[in-house]
Amino acid sequence: MATLALDRLTKRFGETAAVDRVSLAIGDGELVCLLGPSGCGKSTVLRMIGGFEMPSGGRVAIDGADIGALPPNRRPTGMVFQSHALWPHMTVARNIAFGLGLRPLSRGEVDRRVDGVLDLVGLSGYGDRYPGQLSGGQQQRVAIARCVVLEPKILLMDEPFSALDAHLRVRLREEVRAIQRRLGLTTVFVTHDQEEAMTLADRIVVMKDGRIEQVGRPGEIYARPETEFVAGFIGTMTLAEARVEAGRLRWHGLAVPCDLADGPATLALRPEDLVPVPAGTPGAVSGRVARLVNLGAVRMADLDIGGATLKLQLGRADGIAEGAAVTLRPTRCAVFRAGEPARHLSLAEPARTQEQAHA
């Protein structure tokens, strides 16, 4: 168990700041995901924690001790890379034991530790096989075991599942979460996959252009994005250019109370927060279903609103088809304007018609 603190961590490549004054505190046993698009600086942060990149400024501390002067092999961290990087000529057991060879351990203690982590990652009995005899998922388990056997204080994982198929990614991230909880390992996990971050993380750090946009628990990030970028990056969201006039945000007939001064603003609407109402309902928005996609439990619709597109979530049995006219009101929304805190508006759910109530 260990704490990790980043204080104004910075990395420059020439005039470009790949990481720009990132500060973050991670607690004992916490799993934090660094999430963002390619090039946002998340992997560079991870590599600076592990000692594979030297900061241009700032500080990395574990349990309060500055580790900035230590090389990677002297840091109490372990890194799991996107590529498995296993020695093909060594057995699984020898791959896992390789790092232990630098420690004053007996052969029996090494064997005990290797057997223990093989059991931990679900590969008991695989010690005598070679990496080429394993599937991609099994090889990644070996890479995780090779890291965990060294008993690091901080586990670092750089998009370890990105090369695997979707079904296997789901399985492995569940297994990694179980291992992390069982060992109580403080973990920093880098990903560009929002579903992966939402599933794994105690907290998510959303990054953009080398800076932190928002830090919070998955539910908080989803329900209350603090910036327009976070709103558009996490989950499905319709972002629309609207106007505030006389205390109301207006967009294509939609009118919701808003305390911003008059002027342009960005309206953010989640598909599940839109409720069908009777045509002609005041303050509602009307459009026509241009496209329907069946996702099994729900259907997603693209609603054409006078040339703009609004994302709408529908049930399987609501009877709405492509080409149908629909009128909607939101139960909640967010409003963004540069230089202003985000507004998160909860609105009274409109009354449904008797037909809708029995649908």
BELGI-V622115 format. One record per residue. N is the residue number from 0. RES is the residue in one letter. D_CENTER is the distance of its C-alpha to the mean C-alpha in whole Angstrom. Layout:
n:N res:RES d_center:D_CENTER
n:N res:RES d_center:D_CENTER
//
This chain:
n:0 res:M d_center:23
n:1 res:A d_center:22
n:2 res:T d_center:21
n:3 res:L d_center:19
n:4 res:A d_center:20
n:5 res:L d_center:19
n:6 res:D d_center:22
n:7 res:R d_center:22
n:8 res:L d_center:21
n:9 res:T d_center:22
n:10 res:K d_center:22
n:11 res:R d_center:25
n:12 res:F d_center:26
n:13 res:G d_center:29
n:14 res:E d_center:29
n:15 res:T d_center:25
n:16 res:A d_center:22
n:17 res:A d_center:19
n:18 res:V d_center:18
n:19 res:D d_center:20
n:20 res:R d_center:21
n:21 res:V d_center:17
n:22 res:S d_center:18
n:23 res:L d_center:16
n:24 res:A d_center:17
n:25 res:I d_center:16
n:26 res:G d_center:18
n:27 res:D d_center:20
n:28 res:G d_center:18
n:29 res:E d_center:15
n:30 res:L d_center:12
n:31 res:V d_center:9
n:32 res:C d_center:6
n:33 res:L d_center:7
n:34 res:L d_center:5
n:35 res:G d_center:7
n:36 res:P d_center:10
n:37 res:S d_center:13
n:38 res:G d_center:15
n:39 res:C d_center:13
n:40 res:G d_center:14
n:41 res:K d_center:11
n:42 res:S d_center:13
n:43 res:T d_center:17
n:44 res:V d_center:15
n:45 res:L d_center:15
n:46 res:R d_center:18
n:47 res:M d_center:20
n:48 res:I d_center:19
n:49 res:G d_center:21
n:50 res:G d_center:24
n:51 res:F d_center:23
n:52 res:E d_center:23
n:53 res:M d_center:25
n:54 res:P d_center:24
n:55 res:S d_center:26
n:56 res:G d_center:26
n:57 res:G d_center:25
n:58 res:R d_center:24
n:59 res:V d_center:22
n:60 res:A d_center:24
n:61 res:I d_center:23
n:62 res:D d_center:25
n:63 res:G d_center:27
n:64 res:A d_center:28
n:65 res:D d_center:28
n:66 res:I d_center:27
n:67 res:G d_center:27
n:68 res:A d_center:30
n:69 res:L d_center:29
n:70 res:P d_center:29
n:71 res:P d_center:26
n:72 res:N d_center:28
n:73 res:R d_center:29
n:74 res:R d_center:26
n:75 res:P d_center:25
n:76 res:T d_center:22
n:77 res:G d_center:21
n:78 res:M d_center:19
n:79 res:V d_center:18
n:80 res:F d_center:17
n:81 res:Q d_center:16
n:82 res:S d_center:20
n:83 res:H d_center:22
n:84 res:A d_center:25
n:85 res:L d_center:27
n:86 res:W d_center:31
n:87 res:P d_center:32
n:88 res:H d_center:36
n:89 res:M d_center:35
n:90 res:T d_center:34
n:91 res:V d_center:31
n:92 res:A d_center:33
n:93 res:R d_center:34
n:94 res:N d_center:30
n:95 res:I d_center:29
n:96 res:A d_center:32
n:97 res:F d_center:32
n:98 res:G d_center:31
n:99 res:L d_center:33
n:100 res:G d_center:36
n:101 res:L d_center:36
n:102 res:R d_center:36
n:103 res:P d_center:39
n:104 res:L d_center:39
n:105 res:S d_center:41
n:106 res:R d_center:41
n:107 res:G d_center:41
n:108 res:E d_center:38
n:109 res:V d_center:36
n:110 res:D d_center:36
n:111 res:R d_center:36
n:112 res:R d_center:32
n:113 res:V d_center:31
n:114 res:D d_center:33
n:115 res:G d_center:30
n:116 res:V d_center:27
n:117 res:L d_center:28
n:118 res:D d_center:28
n:119 res:L d_center:25
n:120 res:V d_center:23
n:121 res:G d_center:26
n:122 res:L d_center:28
n:123 res:S d_center:31
n:124 res:G d_center:34
n:125 res:Y d_center:32
n:126 res:G d_center:33
n:127 res:D d_center:36
n:128 res:R d_center:34
n:129 res:Y d_center:33
n:130 res:P d_center:30
n:131 res:G d_center:31
n:132 res:Q d_center:32
n:133 res:L d_center:29
n:134 res:S d_center:26
n:135 res:G d_center:23
n:136 res:G d_center:21
n:137 res:Q d_center:24
n:138 res:Q d_center:24
n:139 res:Q d_center:20
n:140 res:R d_center:21
n:141 res:V d_center:24
n:142 res:A d_center:22
n:143 res:I d_center:20
n:144 res:A d_center:24
n:145 res:R d_center:25
n:146 res:C d_center:23
n:147 res:V d_center:23
n:148 res:V d_center:27
n:149 res:L d_center:27
n:150 res:E d_center:26
n:151 res:P d_center:23
n:152 res:K d_center:23
n:153 res:I d_center:19
n:154 res:L d_center:17
n:155 res:L d_center:15
n:156 res:M d_center:13
n:157 res:D d_center:13
n:158 res:E d_center:11
n:159 res:P d_center:14
n:160 res:F d_center:13
n:161 res:S d_center:13
n:162 res:A d_center:17
n:163 res:L d_center:17
n:164 res:D d_center:18
n:165 res:A d_center:16
n:166 res:H d_center:18
n:167 res:L d_center:18
n:168 res:R d_center:14
n:169 res:V d_center:14
n:170 res:R d_center:17
n:171 res:L d_center:16
n:172 res:R d_center:12
n:173 res:E d_center:15
n:174 res:E d_center:17
n:175 res:V d_center:15
n:176 res:R d_center:14
n:177 res:A d_center:18
n:178 res:I d_center:19
n:179 res:Q d_center:17
n:180 res:R d_center:18
n:181 res:R d_center:22
n:182 res:L d_center:22
n:183 res:G d_center:20
n:184 res:L d_center:19
n:185 res:T d_center:17
n:186 res:T d_center:14
n:187 res:V d_center:12
n:188 res:F d_center:9
n:189 res:V d_center:8
n:190 res:T d_center:6
n:191 res:H d_center:7
n:192 res:D d_center:6
n:193 res:Q d_center:4
n:194 res:E d_center:6
n:195 res:E d_center:6
n:196 res:A d_center:3
n:197 res:M d_center:5
n:198 res:T d_center:8
n:199 res:L d_center:8
n:200 res:A d_center:7
n:201 res:D d_center:10
n:202 res:R d_center:9
n:203 res:I d_center:6
n:204 res:V d_center:8
n:205 res:V d_center:7
n:206 res:M d_center:10
n:207 res:K d_center:13
n:208 res:D d_center:16
n:209 res:G d_center:16
n:210 res:R d_center:15
n:211 res:I d_center:13
n:212 res:E d_center:13
n:213 res:Q d_center:11
n:214 res:V d_center:11
n:215 res:G d_center:11
n:216 res:R d_center:10
n:217 res:P d_center:8
n:218 res:G d_center:11
n:219 res:E d_center:12
n:220 res:I d_center:10
n:221 res:Y d_center:10
n:222 res:A d_center:14
n:223 res:R d_center:15
n:224 res:P d_center:13
n:225 res:E d_center:15
n:226 res:T d_center:16
n:227 res:E d_center:16
n:228 res:F d_center:14
n:229 res:V d_center:11
n:230 res:A d_center:13
n:231 res:G d_center:13
n:232 res:F d_center:10
n:233 res:I d_center:8
n:234 res:G d_center:10
n:235 res:T d_center:14
n:236 res:M d_center:16
n:237 res:T d_center:19
n:238 res:L d_center:20
n:239 res:A d_center:24
n:240 res:E d_center:26
n:241 res:A d_center:28
n:242 res:R d_center:31
n:243 res:V d_center:32
n:244 res:E d_center:36
n:245 res:A d_center:38
n:246 res:G d_center:35
n:247 res:R d_center:33
n:248 res:L d_center:30
n:249 res:R d_center:32
n:250 res:W d_center:30
n:251 res:H d_center:33
n:252 res:G d_center:34
n:253 res:L d_center:31
n:254 res:A d_center:32
n:255 res:V d_center:30
n:256 res:P d_center:31
n:257 res:C d_center:30
n:258 res:D d_center:31
n:259 res:L d_center:30
n:260 res:A d_center:33
n:261 res:D d_center:35
n:262 res:G d_center:33
n:263 res:P d_center:30
n:264 res:A d_center:26
n:265 res:T d_center:23
n:266 res:L d_center:23
n:267 res:A d_center:19
n:268 res:L d_center:20
n:269 res:R d_center:18
n:270 res:P d_center:20
n:271 res:E d_center:20
n:272 res:D d_center:22
n:273 res:L d_center:25
n:274 res:V d_center:28
n:275 res:P d_center:31
n:276 res:V d_center:34
n:277 res:P d_center:38
n:278 res:A d_center:38
n:279 res:G d_center:40
n:280 res:T d_center:38
n:281 res:P d_center:38
n:282 res:G d_center:35
n:283 res:A d_center:33
n:284 res:V d_center:32
n:285 res:S d_center:33
n:286 res:G d_center:33
n:287 res:R d_center:33
n:288 res:V d_center:31
n:289 res:A d_center:30
n:290 res:R d_center:28
n:291 res:L d_center:27
n:292 res:V d_center:24
n:293 res:N d_center:25
n:294 res:L d_center:22
n:295 res:G d_center:24
n:296 res:A d_center:23
n:297 res:V d_center:23
n:298 res:R d_center:24
n:299 res:M d_center:22
n:300 res:A d_center:25
n:301 res:D d_center:25
n:302 res:L d_center:28
n:303 res:D d_center:30
n:304 res:I d_center:31
n:305 res:G d_center:34
n:306 res:G d_center:32
n:307 res:A d_center:28
n:308 res:T d_center:26
n:309 res:L d_center:24
n:310 res:K d_center:22
n:311 res:L d_center:23
n:312 res:Q d_center:22
n:313 res:L d_center:25
n:314 res:G d_center:26
n:315 res:R d_center:28
n:316 res:A d_center:32
n:317 res:D d_center:32
n:318 res:G d_center:34
n:319 res:I d_center:33
n:320 res:A d_center:33
n:321 res:E d_center:33
n:322 res:G d_center:35
n:323 res:A d_center:35
n:324 res:A d_center:36
n:325 res:V d_center:33
n:326 res:T d_center:33
n:327 res:L d_center:30
n:328 res:R d_center:29
n:329 res:P d_center:26
n:330 res:T d_center:25
n:331 res:R d_center:23
n:332 res:C d_center:22
n:333 res:A d_center:20
n:334 res:V d_center:22
n:335 res:F d_center:22
n:336 res:R d_center:24
n:337 res:A d_center:24
n:338 res:G d_center:25
n:339 res:E d_center:25
n:340 res:P d_center:22
n:341 res:A d_center:21
n:342 res:R d_center:23
n:343 res:H d_center:21
n:344 res:L d_center:24
n:345 res:S d_center:25
n:346 res:L d_center:28
n:347 res:A d_center:30
n:348 res:E d_center:30
n:349 res:P d_center:33
n:350 res:A d_center:35
n:351 res:R d_center:35
n:352 res:T d_center:38
n:353 res:Q d_center:40
n:354 res:E d_center:39
n:355 res:Q d_center:36
n:356 res:A d_center:36
n:357 res:H d_center:38
n:358 res:A d_center:35
//
